[in-house]
Amino acid sequence: MGSARAHDLRTVLSGDDIARASRRIAHEIVEKAKGASDLVLLGIPTRGVTLAHRIGRAISEIEGIDVPVGALDITLYRDDLRLRPTRALEETSIPDVGIDGKIVVLVDDVLFSGRTIRAALDALNDVGRPAAVRLAVLVDRGHRELPIRPDYVGKNIPTSPAEKVRVRLSEIDDSDSVEISAGEDE
Amino acid sequence: MRHLLSAGDLDRDKALLILDTAAEMAALSDRSVKKLPTLRGRTVVNLFFEDSTRTRISFELAAKRLSADVINFAAKGSSVSKGESLKDTALTLEAMGADAVVIRHWDSGAPYRLAHADWIGGSVVNAGDGTHEHPTQALLDAYTMRRHLRDGKGALEGVRVGIVGDILHSRVARSNVLLLQTLGAQVTLVAPPTLLPIGIDTWPCEVSYDIESVLPNVDAVMMLRVQQERMQAAYFPTAREYSRLYGLNGDRMRLLPEHAIVLHPGPMNRGMEISAEVADSDRAVMVEQVANGVSVRMAVLYLLLGGAKE
């Protein structure tokens, strides 16, 4: 069974695809916000933060101004805390400019049930009152359990609920790629 | 982790997990809305058999910031003063559905008994038992030292800590020695021979009778309160003599290295173990210790209650 799994792994986005998708998302964010002056990007740990920094750099190159980028850990707002052993917290860092009156773009790697984003919206509520909140994801794999939709999507990838989507980014892993593997029994 | 009874139960990884979690909790405390929904629907009972204002308030604030329901149960004016046993009190709290009991008791070992006697199903946190242990105080002290001396990261390898005063009656000293040893710090206890417990030679630390020879070689010095309420015997001739030999005054503070900090678990006796000049100086971090105490207790409550029951 172990060797069969390795064959099930298929790459759906290469490193170049991820780079192009991030740049396109950066353009779309700037276009919709009519500039970059009110933008704040908040990544959801771990890989959402890495993506937020990449998109932030791309926006800076397009618009010529630095965009504040931070991290928003949602662990303390999860709705499944009691179903699993206690989780360690990840870093939260809100840029000094704050989020009041800003256009906050949440950035995550994979959008699945939508529960993470629900928790992130609750967390934002305790941080301040943005003018608008938008959502950028590298992969939308469907199977939403809440009425949440992304504003910017790197790639829509239809999956079965049992499959696993693995995002690798060079800052954390060795290289950039998005892979899908067949579901495993846990 | 189900209970927190002794600083000695924490291995290095667990201790660092608590300190790292506390750092995130501290960052959240800077926000305009300081409340988190994490422990909604959980009940924390503060069971205090011994007077304590700051520890109880600190635990209460920590639990409330995490949205737990908090019940304060003080021995004075309760059924305990009518003769109820610890067991019956515990069974009552269990029947009320307590998810965690934070206990301070005048008897050493009471939290251990509460945790292991099968009276209650929830978590037990030791908030100070007799002259035994006070693990959350040690955690907040370690957190404070790490922030000042190690930039808030990693453990305390190589940090030299002096703990001065009534070691014999101090649960703070015992918990600190155990935790600091786990985190790699070197501890020197300073006290008159009468205020050192029997068997001190088996503790993982150095012992000195001379404060002035220790101060130039430490990165942090912790002054313990002279506990008048526990002084039934003559441990030292007069308060003035103790203060002259073991108190930290301005002149002695200047023996410390430039970067060293002064800690005190509170409440302070100004003019006794610590002079006003020291207590009000830049090196004194007592006020910060109080704030850090809330963050550390939030971390402990989250790690004990935040997940599925083990």
Interface residues (C-beta under 8 A of the other chain):
Chain A: D73 L76 Y77 L81 R82 L83 R84 P85 T86 R87 A88 L89 E90 E91 T92 S93 I94 D122 N125 D126 V127 G128
Chain B: M1 L17 D20 T21 E24 M25 A27 L28 R31 S32 V33 K35 L36 P37 T38 L66 Y302 L303 L304 G306 G307 A308 E310
